Amino acid sequence: MLPQEVIRRKRDGNALSTDDVREFISGLTNGSVSEGQVAAFAMAVFFKGMSADEAVGLTLAMRDSGTVLKWDLPGPIVDKHSTGGIGDNVSLMLAPMLAACGCFVPMISGRGLGHTGGTLDKLDSIQGYNTAPDNALFTKVVRDVGCAIIGQTADLAPADKRLYGIRDVTATVESVPLITASILSKKLSAGLQHLVMDVKCGSGAFMQKREDAEMLAHSLVSVANGAGLKTTALITDMDEPLANCAGNALEVLHAVRFLKNELTHSRAHEVTLYLGSELLLSTGIAGTGADARKKLEVSLSSGRAAAIFGDMVVALGGPSNFMQKPEKHVAAAAIVKPVYADQRGNIRAIATRDLGLAVIELGGGRRRADDKINHAVGLSNLLGKNANADHHTPLAMIHAADEASFARAEKIIKSAYIIGELSEELPPILERLTA
């Protein structure tokens, strides 16, 4: 195979054969394809797209560039993936809830990207928690506890790491076929049998337009099922924060309260139950949506999900009493103060993406890939749409390291909240897609 001929065919809008794609990805992995050729390939795909068959071939080639985990467990192997948003800590709650219902959840997660938070950054806020175990420990924790949430190891889909790094600096991140292959190659390498995708749209999502979210969701569902992974997708609203907080330690503490069944009437609760129900129905553990929801609610009310999360934390190096005294094992910010709206009234709209930028301004996210994160900082008590803001009810509580970063975040938050007449509040679940 000549890499330049593969690039030429895609540049001219022709379909690539499975062998073409597999050989190109093999060359990407072993270094025989140059960085310039990878960049040219990514740009050709960005402009010319890929058919479903091509995208399946690309996904499987990237999966097979490294280790593919094999499981022999007495239950279905499942996972969930979100395209990211503000206050989206669903993975922390859903993994142990699914484990409590009889599933096994080998969840490979990522770090913060752009304005969105990352599950691994949240878990890194727990003292001692190891987000980068070797495969032996990872598989042991999944087998013994029922779930493990870790980062991508070096030998799982290594082609994705190289391709993503080049896409990031060549303005090709937004390519739907490349996004699809990047997400699904990692999921397939984890040996999954069932997957649910949470594709977000709205002011705090990467895909802000509904039609863009639908396009990505259709691609993910089509390619995943074409690759043999039973997958459905939900399009969910990110026009306001999902949880009422944003920031690493703060979202972990929120998850602990959730697992202790203290946060039952919230948008985060609804999205978590909907996603979990999709997987319990897909696996056959539940026969109806009502049955699935009941099983998930029992996992919370019984304390089983909370106990499993605590066991996972311990198994991956965290403190044994984390669920009993979580505040003791995560850092707290030096300054915690409210920010108030300049005028009274209802929250008509929220520039949700800007709330994520406020967290980055506080030091809770990255401007560059090698930036260190302050896990303690962030926002709590965030008001949602149509809530009433006045001089006694803050828009949010800011958790800051110093007065200067507090002032910068305060300015962003005041600008992000639009006060006015009541607006239409979208339901958290907008659409469901199947193969």
N, C-alpha and C positions, 0 to 999 in steps of 0.2 A: 504493500500500500504506500502510495505517495501522499503525505499529508496535504500537500498543496492541491492535489486533484480532488480530495474530499472537500476542501475549502472551496474550490472552484465550482464543484457541482452544487453545493449549497448556496453559494453566492449567486448562481444563475437560477436559483429557485427549483432545482431538481430534488427529488426525494433521495435520501441516502439509504443504502441497504443496511441490514443488521450487521453484516460483516464489516462494512465501511466504518460504522460507528464504533463497533467493538475494537477494531484495530486502532482507530484514532485515540480512543480512551486508554487503550493499553499503552500507546506511545506517550500519552499525557502522563500516565502513572510512572512509567520507567524513565522518563526524561528524554526519550528520543524525538518527541515532538517539542519544538521550541516554544518559548513563551510568546513570541510573535505570532506563531501559527495558531496557538490556542486562542489568542486575542482575536485573530482574524476569523477563526471558526465561530467564536462567541458572537462577534459582530454580524456575521453572515446569518446565524440563527436568529439574532435579534431582529433583523430586517426581513428575512424570508420565512421565519417560523418553521414549524415542524408539524407533520401529520401525527395523528395519535400513534400509529405504528412506529414512526421514527422516535417519538418521545418515549415509548415503551422500550425500544432498543437502547436508547441513551441511558435511561434509568437503570436497566438491568446491567448494562456494561459498567456503569459507575458502581452499582452494588457489588459486582463481581471483581472490582479492582482491589478488594481486600477480603478480610474474614467475613463470612456469613454465619451468624450464630445458629446453632441447632438446639432445639429444646426437646426434652422428654419429661413433660410435666403433666400432672393430673387435672388440667384445666386449660382453657383457651388462652392464647398469647395475644394481648391486645395493647393498644396505645391510642393516644389522642395527640393531635398537633394543632397549634394555633398559629395564625399568621401574625399575631402580636398586636398589642394595644397598651392602653394605660390602665393600671390596676388589674391587669389580667394575671391572676395567680391561680387559675383554675387547676393547673397541673398538680400543684401541691395538695389540693384537696381530693381531686378525682382519682389519682393513682391509688391511694390507700382505700378509698371507697370501693373501687372496682375489685381490689384484692380481697376486701371483706365479703364481696359477693361471689368469690370463687374464681376470679380471673388472675392471671399472672401478667404483670406490667413491667417490661424492661424499657423504661422511658429514657431515650437519649435526647437531651435538651440542649439549648444554646444559650449564649450570653446576649446581653442587650445589643440591639442593632438600631442605630439612628435614635429616634425619640422614644423607642419602646424598651421596656425592661426585659431582662432575660432570666429564665428560671434558675440557671446556674448561679448567677450573681445573687439571687435571693438566698439560695441554699448556702452559698459561701458566707453569708452573714451569721450562720450558726457555728458556734465555736467547735472546731474539730471536724466538721463534716467534710468528707473527702468526695469531691465531685469528679475526681479522675482516678478511680480504682482501675486495676488491671481486669482483664476479662474473667479471670478465675474468681475474684471477689465479687464482681458484678453478677455473674451467673449464680454464685452461692447465695447472695442476698435475695435475688429474685426467687430462687427456689425455696429458701427458708422463710422469708418474710412475706413474699407475694408481690412486692414491687421494689424497684430501685430507680432513682432518678439521678442520672449522671450525665457527663459530657461525652462528646464523640471521642472515642479512643483512636490512637494513631493507625490502627489496623482495620478500622471500620470505614469503608468508602473513602479511601485516601484520595481518589481522583476528585471527589467533590471539594476537598480542601484546596487543592491546587486550582481547580477551575473557578471556584468562588473567589479566591484571592485575586485572580486575574480579572474576573467580571467586575469586582469592586472598584478597580482602577481604570476600567475601560468603558464605563457608563453602559454596561449591559446587564446590570442587576435585575432590571424590570422585565426581562424577557420571560414570558409565561412558560415556554417549554423548558428553559433553563432553571427557573424557580421550581417547576414541577419535579424535574429530575434531581435537583439538589435536595429537596425535602424527602422525596420518596426513596432515593437510593439509601439514605441513612436509615429510614424506617424498615426497608426491606432487609438491610444488612443485620438488623436486630432480630430477624426471624419471626416477624409478626404474622398472625393469621387474620386479625381484624383491626381496622383503623377507622377513627372518625376524625374528620378535618373540621376545624373551627376557622372559617374564613371571614375576617372582619371587614366591615366597611363603615365609613363615616369619618368625621374630622380627626379622630385619633388613630386611624388605621393607615397602613401603607396603601391599600386600595381604597381610596376615599369614595370613589363612585361605585354605586351598586352594580352597574354593568361590568365594571372591571373585576369586582369581586366574583361575580357570577362566572365570568370567563375563566378566572383562575380555578374556581371551585369545580367547574365542569372538567377542566384539564386534569386536575388532581384525581377526581373520581374516575374518569375514563382511563387514565394511564395506570393508576393503582390497580384497578380491577383487571386491566389488560395484562398486568404483570403478575396476576394471581393473588393479589391482596384484597380481600373483601373490604370495601371502603364506602362510606357515605360521608356527606358533608352538610354542615349547617352554615348558613350565612347569618352572622350575628351583628348586632348594632354596636358601633364604637363611636357614637356621637356624644357620649359622655363616659366618664371612667366606669369600669365594670365594678370593681370594689371601690369603697370610699377612701382609698388610700393609694399612694404611689411612692415607691421607694423600697429598697431591698428588705431590711429588717422589719419595716412596718408591714409589708405584705406577708412576711412569714408569721408575724404575730396575728395578723388578720386570719390567716389560714388556720392557725391553732384554735382561735375562737370559733371559726367555722366548724372545724372538726369536732369541737366540743359541743356542737349543736346550739351555739349562742347567736347565730346569724342566719335565721331561716327565711326571713322575708326581705330578700334583696335581689338585685339583678344577677349578682354573682351566683347566688343560690340557684336561680332558674337556669342559667346557662350551664352550670355544673350538672344539674339533674338531667337536662335535655341531652347533653353530650354522653353522659353515663348511660342513659336509657338507650341511646343508639347502639352502644356496644353490647349491652345486655340482650337487646333484641337480635343483634347480628349473630351473637354466639349461641342463641337459643336458651340462655340462662333464664330469660324472661319471655313470656309468650305474648304479652301486651304491654303497651306503654304504661298503663296504670300499674301493672305488676312490677315493671322495671323501676318505676319511680318509688314504689313502696319499698322495694329491696334496698334501694340507695338511701332512702330516708331512715330505714332501720339500721343501716350501717353507721349512721350518725348517732341516732338516739340510743343505740345499744353501747356506744363507746368503742365499738370494734375498729372503726376506721381510724379513730384517734390513737388507739393502741398500736395499730400497724404503722402509722406514721412515726410514732415514737420508737418502735422497733427498728425501722429503717434508719432513722437518725443514729441510733446506737450502733447498728451493724456497719455503718459507713463512717464511724469514728467520732460521732457526736456524743453529747452528755446523756447519761442514763436517766436524768430527771428532767429532760427538756420539756416534756408536755406538762409537767407539774409546775415548773418555774421557768417558762420560756424567756421572760424579761431578763433573767439572770445570765443568760447565755447568748444574748445578742447585744450589740453596742447601742447606746442611747446617745442622741444628739445633745450637744452642749446648750443649745438654745431651742426652746419650743415656745412659739408665740403665734397668736392669731393674725390673720389678714382679713380686713373688712372691706366690703364694697363701699365706694364713695357715695352711693345713693341707695335708697331703700327700694325694694321691689322684688319681683319674681325673676328667677334665672330663665331667660328666654332661650339662650343658646350658650354653648361652651366650645371654645377653640381647644379641643381636647389635646391635640398634638402639642400645644404650647405648655400644657401642664407637664408633659414629659420633658420638654425643654427646660422647664423650671427645675425639675429634679436633676437634670444634667448640670445646670447652673449652680446648684447646691453642692455638686460633687458626687452625686449618686449615679452618674452615668459617664460614658466616655466621649471625649472629643476625638481622641486618637485610639487606635487599637491597643496601644501599650499603656494607656492611662490607668492609674490605680483608682479604685472606687472607694468612697466613704459609704459603707453599708448602713450607717446609722441615719443618714439624712433622708429627707423626703417630705411628703405631704400626707396629712391624715385629716379625717373629718371633712372630706371634700363634699360640698353640696352638689346635688344632681339637678337636672333640668326641672324647672317649675317649682323648685324649693324657694322659700322666701328668705331673702338676705336683708339684714338690717344692722343697726349698730350694736346689737347684742348677739347676733348670729353670724359668726365668721364664715367667709367663703371656704376657708381651710385653716388648719393649723400647720405652720411651717416648722420643720425640724431641721435646724441649720447648725453648721460648725462655727459660724461667726456672724457678726452683725452685717458685714459687707455682703456676704452671700445671701443672708436673709433679705436685705433690701433689694437685691437684684431679683430674687424669686418673687418677692411681694409685688413688684412692678409688673412682672409677667403674668401673675395670677389675676391681678386686678384687670388687666387688659383682656385676659382669656374669657372672663365671665361677662356675658352681655345681659344687662338688666332691661326688662320690658314686659310686654304682655305675655300671658301664658302661651306656650307653644304646644304643638302636637308631640306627645311623647311616644317614641317608637317602641314597640315590644322588643325584648332582647333577642328573640329568635325571629328572623325575617324570612327565611326560606330553608327548605330541606331538599337536598339533591341526592339521587341514587344513580347507580350505573345505568 
